[in-house]
Amino acid sequence: MRAVVATPRGALGVAWSRHRGRVGAAALASLTLGLAPFVPHAHVWKQLVSLAHGTLTAPMDIFDLALHGAPWVALFVTLGQMLATAASIAVANERTS
């Protein structure tokens, strides 16, 4: 466990410095792999619309949605971990104050 220190940046700044590599990689994957192909619209968006309409029935389309959606899930999980780290740092800083 890393030592918790109070900084002027605050808990979110410390959490960002610890998670920025993973957040950046997940964001890059989401913007490239998660949205490809880009023209005429993002492929994952078409798959989500088909899912909402109940027309996403072919196994290949479901697999395609899983592959294009995985980077987005990774991004949201990583952001959640970063926020959880920030919350635990804030609580630890309050206890030491």
N, C-alpha and C positions, 0 to 999 in steps of 0.2 A: 504494500500500500504506500502510495506517495504521501509525503508530508503536505499538509494543507497549510497554505499561507494566505493571509489576507493581502490582496493587491488592489490597487486603484481600479483595475479593469473589472473587478467583480467576479462573481462565480461563473457567469456565462463566458466571460473572456478567457478564464482559465480552462473551462471545459472545451471551448473552441480550440485553444492551443493544443490540447491533448487529442482532439478528434479531427482536426482539420484535414489530415491526410485521407482518412477514411471517408469523410463527408465529401471531399473533393473528388475522390475516385468514384464514389457512388453517384454524385451529381453528373460527372462526365459520362458515366455509363448510361444514366437515365436519359441524358440529352442526345446521346448518339445511338446506342443500341436500343434504348427504350422507345425512341420515336421513329427509327428508320423503318421503311423508306419515308421520306419527308413529303414527296409530291404524289398526288395532289393534296393529301392530308396525312397526318401521322397514322401509321398502320395500327398501333395499339388503340387509337381512338375509334377506328372502324370496328375493331374487335369488341371494344366495350359497348358500342352502340348495338352491335349484333347480339351481344349478351343481354343487354337491357330489353331488346325486342323479342328475345327468346328464339332467335334464328341461328345461334351459335351451336350447331349440333354436330358438325363433322369433327372427328377426332383430331385431324390435322389442324383445324382452326383453334381448337381448345389448347393443343400443344403450343401453337403459335402465340396465343394469348399469354400462356404461362411463360414463354421465353421472352416476349416483349415486356411483360409485366414484372419480371424478376428484378430488373435494376431499380424499378420504382419502389418495390417492396424493400429492397436493400437500402435505398435512400431514406425511406421513412423509418425503418428500424434504426439506422445509424443516427438520424436526427433525434429519435426518441432516447437512444443511449446517451447522446450528448446532453440532452435536457435533464436526464436522470442524474448524470454526473454533476451538472451545474446545481441541481437541487441538493445533492448530498454535500457538495462543497459549501453551499450557503448554510446548510444546517450545521455543519462542522464549524464554520466560522462563527456562527451565533453562539455555539456552545463554548468556544474558547474566548469569546468577548466578555 
